Structure formats: structure tokens, C-alpha cells
Amino acid sequence: MTDYDCIIIGSGIGGSASAAMMAHAGYKTLLLEKNSFIGGVTSSYQKEGFIIDVAIHFFPAGFRGRFGKILRRIDMRKTTSLRFASHLENNIAFKVKGQKGITRAGSILNAAMPKGPSQGGAPSAAIPSDFKSMGLTKDDQKELMKIMVRLLRMSKKQIQPLYDEKCTVTEYINRFTKNPAVHGIIAFITGGMFTISPRIASAAEFIKCFQEMSLTFDLSYPYGASIAIPRAFIEGMEHYGGKLKTNARVSKILVEDGKVKGVVVNDEEITSNLILSNASIKNTLYLAGENNFDKDYRTRVKNLVPSYSSITFKVALKKPIVENIAMLNLFHGELSTLESATTGRKAKSTGFMTVIPSNCDPSLAPKGRQLMIFGTMSPGEGVKDWDSWTKAYYNNLLEYLPEIEDSNLFVDSTNPNDLVKVSGKALGPVESTACTPDQVGPYRISSEMPIEGLFVVGDSAGTNTSGIGTQLAADSALKCVAMILKRRKKPN
Ligand SMILES: Cc1cc2nc3c(=O)[nH]c(=O)nc-3n(C[C@H](O)[C@H](O)[C@H](O)COP(=O)(O)OP(=O)(O)OC[C@H]3O[C@@H](n4cnc5c(N)ncnc54)[C@H](O)[C@@H]3O)c2cc1C
């Protein structure tokens, strides 16, 4: 007899979703979270009446993506407390450095699929005027739209071989154009999706995720901030009898004769012969004892490459400065952010992904106030002085929106070290195992570790799992739990 049928380590999207599905399947489930709060990097905190994301999030899909699938799997799609501000495609805008005003986007998708897939809309080669303001000539725009439409129209059969070719985004786009303006926009989108350069990102995974995000038409942000998503999964787990313990850092995974036996938490042993770790595959290797794995496996795990990290600013404003927009991309028409992440040198000028949570759910800010969250890519290592980076990037931010300086109540920021503390993952990556050609699709490392009963869920592992960030972590949970339930007898 063991204490639990299943122990889950970590309550990020991957851990909380797995816990809900295991509890729903009748497993006596225990979810252990090292932090005093749930949700990993999708957590949120309260300050002076604002509810603020720990990182920065905008969701490529709400209920139409994996979150809906998980809630349907646990028979709680209709009863869940989770609600999304959905279909935010038309609430996206760009602000280009040096240019006045804001340009509404949504246009790439709408121009390429004017009627939407549900109305049988076919991609058209319409050119959104928005790109003019991003420094693209008429010819550049024509070329860009041609490529966008090609990417959106590709069939699974056409995408699949690109996995085996291990082709990068840059290599693929180079087959059609060398136009630097087009490559610049593709780099911006790749950075936004995978937080790596197109020069090392998988073309197959890029096209698959770009299609999924674009054609699902479900860009979303949850009511109650990002934490509402893991909270809904944990409510699901508890509904089916599972138990959550916070402030419960697992210091060791117990292994005997090649099988898991349980975990050590705060000097206490808790037994189970099934463990799903959301603590990343690298940390799980360490927790289970490196010597329990053969050399090739150890080397493979240690050599997995994470994405870059991020510096974020959460700006609490006395009054709204941007109306009716959920996401505002601050674009500077250069690749210096990517270059800085690659070289470890501070960018002179950087762009930002901006989410305006209080425009999606007004209850996230006190009445009459506004919350804006800005994120930019940064390396996760090789920097000693994050304070000077934070200061420089904040000054960059003021170049786009100088009004922030006089109208803020406070500005919180995070650097990669803060993200390390929250997730426990070295270098504070946005995606723990980056979407490079060697690490996606059939080449992505398995959720199943070579110790009986030990699995990894989340954005670090799962062969053939796919999606952007949170969707990837959720897909890993869906596929890993399905694999386990197929093989194991239901516990009594
Ligand atoms: C700055 C930033 C911006 C992002 N932007 C987006 C975005 O806009 N859209 C998007 O879809 N995705 C985005 N992502 C990516 C997305 O958030 C992640 O891919 C996803 O949330 C990771 O989920 P996870 O389940 O792998 O685990 P995590 O959220 O990393 O959670 C791991 C959990 O395990 C716990 N843990 C670790 N070790 C232990 C231990 N020893 N004992 C107990 N508990 C432990 C941690 O405390 C944590 O709760 C962003 C990420 C970051 C960092």
C-alpha cells in the first residue's frame, strides 16, 4: 500500500492539469507545490487593488485550445469557474518607435482569412495597411502577405517532412525570399511565439503553431488574471478528491530497483509508485538522482536547450492611457532584442510584447486605473548586473510611451533570476525546452523517464507535444496522462 496512487510535483499549467485529470480518473492524487502560491509562471499576485501576473501572458487559445479539452476531459467544461475574454484578435495593435499613435492589427489574420475558418473563409492575399507603418514598402508587404498565406495554407502533409529535414524558420523563408523586411517581421513573430531566434527555431513547429494560433481565432486572456487557469484545474482536482499542499518543496524522488517509490518533502517521506513531475526534466533528473540514469540519457537531458528568458515591467497607472486594446506590440523595426539575447549584450533599443489585462477584465485594476504589463526577451545567463539591464530597458519603454513615467502609481519588474525563483528552472526560460529542430515533434524528449513510474509534464518534455508556451505545457499533460491511463489498471 502506498500513501497516494499518484503524486504530482509542481502546480504550473502542466502539473495542475495533470493533477485534475489523474484525480478525475480515480487516482488518489497529491499535488505538491514548493511555493506558497499555485500556478508556477502563470501565477498572479495582488497589490494595491491590482491583480498582476508574475510573468506576462497572452493566451494563443482559451476554451478552443487545450484548456477547453482538459476541462472537457474532467467533465467540468460547463461547471468550471474559468472564463475568458476571448477572440481578442481584433484588439491587438502595434506601436512603432518614432511614430505617433497606435495602429490596430488583427489584420494579418483577418486579411489572410477574411471570413474566418468557420465560414469557410479562404486565405486571400489582401495587404493590411498596418505594415506600412512598420517600415515595409508596398512590395515588401506584398511579399510578406504571400508568405503568410502560404504558411497558413500548408497541409499537415506538407509540414511533416520539415520536421525530419530539421529545417529552421530562416532556412525555410529563405526558400522564398531573402527580403530583410520580411525576415524582420517573421523574426518578430517567432520571438513572440518561441522566445528564440528564427535562425534556430524549427520551421515545422513554427508553421504548425502559427496556423493553430491564427486559425483557431481564440486569442484569450482569463478573467481573474493568468492564475485563473491553474486555479480552475486545481478546483477540478479537488472536486475529484485530490489534495494540494503548498510550501511543499520536493527535495528528493525516491527510487528503488529502477522504480519510483515516493518523494521527500520537508524531511517527510510520502509514498507512491506513480510520480508526474512538473519541475522540468532537468530538475527531475537531479531530484531522482543522476546515477539512476545511464550516461547517454543524462547527457541528452543536460544538453537540452531552453528558450531565452525575459525582463518584464508591470505598470500600475493612475488612469488609462490605452483604450480598447488587449495587446500592444511595441515594435522598433530592428533585431537588436534578438541579437542581445543571443550575445548576452544589452540591446540599445528593444521592443516589447504588451498585455493590458485590465482592458480584458476591468476588475484587475481599481476603478478608473489601468494595468499594463510589458515583456522583452533577454538572455538567462551571462549577466551579473540585471539592475542596469532593467533600468536601460525601462528607459527604452519610455521612448514608446513617455506618459507612463508621470502617470504610474508603481512599476514592478522581474528579471530572469526572479523567474528562476518562481519556476525553479535554471535560467528562467520562457519555454524550458526550446522549439529548435532537434527538440520538437518526434524529436522532443519523452515525458516518460527511464525509471518505472516516473514522468515529466509541462513545457520541458513530451514527444509530439506541440503549441505555444501554455498550450505546449497543457498538451504535455494531456498526452502524458492519456499514455498512463491507457497502460495502467484503474486503482481500486
Ligand atoms: C516571462 C514569460 C512570458 C511568457 N509568455 C507567454 C505567453 O504570452 N503565452 C503563453 O502561452 N506562454 C507564455 N509563457 C510560457 C508559459 O508560461 C510556460 O511555457 C508554461 O506556463 C510552463 O508551464 P509548466 O507547466 O511547464 O510549469 P511552470 O509554470 O514552470 O511551473 C513549474 C512548477 O513546479 C514547481 N516546482 C519546481 N520544483 C519543485 C519542487 N522541487 N517541489 C515542488 N514544486 C516544484 C514550481 O514552483 C512551479 O509551480 C511565458 C513564460 C514566461 C516565463
The ligand as an SDF file (V2000), in Angstrom:
LIG
                    3D

 53 58  0  0  0  0  0  0  0  0999 V2000
    8.0680   35.8190  -18.9530 C   0  0  0  0  0  0  0  0  0  0  0  0
    7.2490   34.7500  -19.5830 C   0  0  0  0  0  0  0  0  0  0  0  0
    6.3060   35.0850  -20.5540 C   0  0  0  0  0  0  0  0  0  0  0  0
    5.5260   34.0920  -21.1460 C   0  0  0  0  0  0  0  0  0  0  0  0
    4.5650   34.4570  -22.0490 N   0  0  0  0  0  0  0  0  0  0  0  0
    3.7030   33.5260  -22.5160 C   0  0  0  0  0  0  0  0  0  0  0  0
    2.5800   33.8940  -23.2790 C   0  0  0  0  0  0  0  0  0  0  0  0
    2.3290   35.0630  -23.5230 O   0  0  0  0  0  0  0  0  0  0  0  0
    1.7430   32.9090  -23.7210 N   0  0  0  0  0  0  0  0  0  0  0  0
    1.9630   31.5990  -23.4420 C   0  0  0  0  0  0  0  0  0  0  0  0
    1.1590   30.7420  -23.8310 O   0  0  0  0  0  0  0  0  0  0  0  0
    3.0520   31.2000  -22.7240 N   0  0  0  0  0  0  0  0  0  0  0  0
    3.9100   32.1340  -22.2540 C   0  0  0  0  0  0  0  0  0  0  0  0
    4.9800   31.7700  -21.4730 N   0  0  0  0  0  0  0  0  0  0  0  0
    5.3290   30.3460  -21.3720 C   0  0  0  0  0  0  0  0  0  0  0  0
    4.4550   29.5960  -20.4060 C   0  0  0  0  0  0  0  0  0  0  0  0
    4.1860   30.3710  -19.2640 O   0  0  0  0  0  0  0  0  0  0  0  0
    5.1570   28.3160  -19.9590 C   0  0  0  0  0  0  0  0  0  0  0  0
    5.5650   27.5850  -21.0930 O   0  0  0  0  0  0  0  0  0  0  0  0
    4.2320   27.4130  -19.1480 C   0  0  0  0  0  0  0  0  0  0  0  0
    3.4070   28.1470  -18.2800 O   0  0  0  0  0  0  0  0  0  0  0  0
    5.0930   26.4620  -18.3320 C   0  0  0  0  0  0  0  0  0  0  0  0
    4.2610   25.6310  -17.5970 O   0  0  0  0  0  0  0  0  0  0  0  0
    4.8300   24.3760  -16.8340 P   0  0  0  0  0  0  0  0  0  0  0  0
    3.6530   23.5290  -16.5060 O   0  0  0  0  0  0  0  0  0  0  0  0
    5.8930   23.7080  -17.6180 O   0  0  0  0  0  0  0  0  0  0  0  0
    5.4620   24.8510  -15.4880 O   0  0  0  0  0  0  0  0  0  0  0  0
    5.8550   26.1130  -14.6130 P   0  0  0  0  0  0  0  0  0  0  0  0
    4.8630   27.1980  -14.7320 O   0  0  0  0  0  0  0  0  0  0  0  0
    7.2720   26.4320  -14.8530 O   0  0  0  0  0  0  0  0  0  0  0  0
    5.6860   25.5030  -13.1680 O   0  0  0  0  0  0  0  0  0  0  0  0
    6.5470   24.5910  -12.5660 C   0  0  0  0  0  0  0  0  0  0  0  0
    6.0480   24.4310  -11.1430 C   0  0  0  0  0  0  0  0  0  0  0  0
    6.8180   23.4340  -10.4740 O   0  0  0  0  0  0  0  0  0  0  0  0
    7.0880   23.9010   -9.1460 C   0  0  0  0  0  0  0  0  0  0  0  0
    8.2720   23.2020   -8.6460 N   0  0  0  0  0  0  0  0  0  0  0  0
    9.5100   23.2050   -9.1870 C   0  0  0  0  0  0  0  0  0  0  0  0
   10.3420   22.4500   -8.4550 N   0  0  0  0  0  0  0  0  0  0  0  0
    9.6110   21.9440   -7.4270 C   0  0  0  0  0  0  0  0  0  0  0  0
    9.9150   21.0950   -6.3310 C   0  0  0  0  0  0  0  0  0  0  0  0
   11.1490   20.6070   -6.1440 N   0  0  0  0  0  0  0  0  0  0  0  0
    8.9300   20.7850   -5.4550 N   0  0  0  0  0  0  0  0  0  0  0  0
    7.6610   21.2670   -5.6240 C   0  0  0  0  0  0  0  0  0  0  0  0
    7.3370   22.1020   -6.6490 N   0  0  0  0  0  0  0  0  0  0  0  0
    8.2950   22.4210   -7.5430 C   0  0  0  0  0  0  0  0  0  0  0  0
    7.3040   25.3870   -9.3320 C   0  0  0  0  0  0  0  0  0  0  0  0
    7.2210   26.1040   -8.1240 O   0  0  0  0  0  0  0  0  0  0  0  0
    6.1970   25.7160  -10.3250 C   0  0  0  0  0  0  0  0  0  0  0  0
    4.9760   25.9900   -9.6730 O   0  0  0  0  0  0  0  0  0  0  0  0
    5.7360   32.7320  -20.8120 C   0  0  0  0  0  0  0  0  0  0  0  0
    6.6690   32.3860  -19.8330 C   0  0  0  0  0  0  0  0  0  0  0  0
    7.4130   33.3870  -19.2080 C   0  0  0  0  0  0  0  0  0  0  0  0
    8.4150   33.0000  -18.1600 C   0  0  0  0  0  0  0  0  0  0  0  0
  1  2  1  0
  2  3  1  0
  2 52  2  0
  3  4  2  0
  4  5  1  0
  4 50  1  0
  5  6  2  0
  6  7  1  0
  6 13  1  0
  7  8  2  0
  7  9  1  0
  9 10  1  0
 10 11  2  0
 10 12  1  0
 12 13  2  0
 13 14  1  0
 14 15  1  0
 14 50  1  0
 15 16  1  0
 16 17  1  0
 16 18  1  0
 18 19  1  0
 18 20  1  0
 20 21  1  0
 20 22  1  0
 22 23  1  0
 23 24  1  0
 24 25  2  0
 24 26  1  0
 24 27  1  0
 27 28  1  0
 28 29  2  0
 28 30  1  0
 28 31  1  0
 31 32  1  0
 32 33  1  0
 33 34  1  0
 33 48  1  0
 34 35  1  0
 35 36  1  0
 35 46  1  0
 36 37  1  0
 36 45  1  0
 37 38  2  0
 38 39  1  0
 39 40  1  0
 39 45  2  0
 40 41  1  0
 40 42  2  0
 42 43  1  0
 43 44  2  0
 44 45  1  0
 46 47  1  0
 46 48  1  0
 48 49  1  0
 50 51  2  0
 51 52  1  0
 52 53  1  0
M  END
$$$$
